Amino acid sequence: MATQQVRGVIARAKGEPVRIETILVPDPGPGEAVVRIQACGVCHTDLHYREGGINDDFPFLLGHEAAGIVESVGAGVSEVAPGDFVILNWRAVCGQCRACLRGRPWYCFDTHNARQKMTLEDGTELSPALGIGAFAEKTLVAAGQCTKVDPAASPAAAGLLGCGVMAGLGAAINTGNVGRGDSVAVIGCGGVGNAAVVGARLAGAAKIIAVDIDDRKLETARGLGATHTVNSRSADAVEGIRELTGGFGADVVIEAVGRPETYEQAFYARDLAGTVVLVGVPTPEMRLDLPLLDVFGRGGSLKSSWYGDCLPSRDFPMLIDLYLQGRLDLDAFVTETIALDEVEQAFARMHQGDVLRSVVVF
C-alpha cells in the first residue's frame, strides 16, 4: 500500500519538548479518509498528552482541533468525497450502539477512529491525539470523523469547532439547555469558558456572569457577551453570582475549570432546581465532598458535558452558517496564527493565559 511522507509534531516522551518529524501516512482503507490539514488549534488536551496526563502510549502525533480538505477516501465511504472542506471531530458516531439506536447519538458509546496506523520513518506506530493527529500536513482518520461544512469559512476559525469552542458552546446550548431569559454563570474563562459565554448569548440568556481570577480573561468574556464579571481572586464567586441574581443564584452554572473547589462554587452558585454543567476536565485523583442533603434539597440537575454533547453532523454545519452570517464570532477565538514549528512556544503562551487559541496554519 502506498504511503505519503509529511511533517508532523511528535511528543516522544513525558514532558519532553515536542519536535517536528517525518511521518508516514498510508492510503485510506475501508471507511477511512486522508485529509490535508489547513489549520489546527493548539488545545490544552495536546499539552495533557505531552505531559503523560492522558496515557503513556508514546510517541504521540499531536493536534486534533482542525479543518482541512479531504484528499482521498477508502472503500465504502459515502459521507465525504475528495475536495470536501471538513472539520475533524473526535467522536465519529457508530449508528449501532445502544445510545445511537435510542436516538441519542451524541452519547455514542462506540465512537471509532482509523484502523490503520500512521508511523515514523522507522516503522514506530504513532498514537494520534484523540484519534486525529492534525499537527501534520496530512492525517488519516475514520471518514465519520470528517464533517462537511461550507467552504466559505476560514479554516482557522472553523477548526476550533473540532474541540474547545464546540465543548463550550455545547455545554451551554446542548447540555445546559440554556433558554431565553435565563441567568447563566460561567466559572473559568479560557477558550472553553468563553465559548460557553458565547453559547449562552446565542441561546438568549438575559444575564451572563463570567467568573475568573484573570482580569484579561474577564475583559475578553465581556467582549464576547458576558453582561457581568466577577474576579474570584478578590471576591467570593458564590456571593458575587448570588448578588447579581437577586440573591438566588443562576439558572445554569457552567464549570469550565475542572477542579473540586470551582465545582463546589458552581454547585452553591445555582438557583434552586438549577443546573450545574461540568465541562472542565478533572484529573484522576480529584475527589468531591458535598453534603448529600444539599444535593437532595437543592434539586435540579448535575451534568457533565462531553464535547458539548454535540452531534457533529447536526451542529457543525449549523454553527458555521451562523458564523458566515456574522452571528457567531469564531474569529474572536483566534488570538494568533503560527507555523507548525511554533507549537512548543504556543504551549507556553497558553499555560500563561496569554491566548485564547494559537492556531497552526499550513
Summary of the structure (lengths in Angstrom):
residues: 362
radius of gyration: 20.3
end to end distance: 26.3
largest distance: 66.0
contacts: 1360
relative contact order: 0.15
helix: 32%
strand: 27%
